[in-house]
């Protein structure tokens, strides 16, 4: 019986161990007169980091206002998730400053004998720990905001500053919850509030501005250098002892006072304590120093954050 002729030449037979791949055929595409060619390249949009200018600040604020619904939604989500599947729930917002107050009262009033300016030391310490806990919690959590949400940052665009802002808002809510214990302590020690207690509102506003500014800078740096997050607990611990939290401002020597007031938290903590416990006006010099530093630092921090935002998704 005659053998059937091979349809594939021996030179075209595949060698053992190699896979035959179909040839790629490129069909010629006709161009319709008056219509653009389908082979023409599409216009490309190149995303670059914005320049350091006031225009960058204005555009960022306008865009943030447009995404205000997302800011609200993520802030509510942050509050719901923070204490999810927790037995104590929002009580943790109270336990942290309350437990620190108890420890500091034993150490600094019974052992070290730190003066408290005629106020019971427990009330003296808690009144300072309340805004300090707000600041330290917001800063430590907001620093990791971009890194911990890398899957969201790399998939969809939105103003990245929303993430650290949600942590600041959540910490502010915790501050309000923990303030109920301060009211209870004031009633227990029979300390009456005066009309000057309303100065606490602008004091906390300055604290919020400063917290947002520092959070924006550190969260942007944390994307490139993860050392920031590792060093944050140590930095906050040292920062607390450089702030009149467990001791009054009066014990700081006059020769160091000018340099000491460069720390914005000094004017904030001291003013909050004075208007609540002593019924006196805030230390306007120290509070003004804190406000000036915060108002200068916030726009600069925001412009820097927007400058770094363009490359966050590539580096993270």
Buried (B, 14 or more C-beta within 10 A) or exposed (E): EEEEEEEEEEEEEEEEEEEEEEEEEEEEEEEEEEEEEEEEEEEEEEEEEBEEEEEBBEEBBEEBEEBEEBBEEBBBEBBEEBBEEEEEEBBBBBEBBBEBBEEBBEEBBEEEEBBBBEBBBBBBBBBBBBBBBBBBBBBBBBBBBBBBBBEEBEEEEBBBBBBBBBBBBBBBBBBEBBBEBBEEBBEEEEBEBEEBBEBBEBBBEBBBBBBBBBBBBBBBBBBEEEEBBEEBEEBBEEBBEEBBBBBBBEEBEEEEEEEBBEBBBBBBBBBBBBBBBBBBEBBEEBBBBBBEBBEEBBBBBBBBBBBBBEBBBEEB
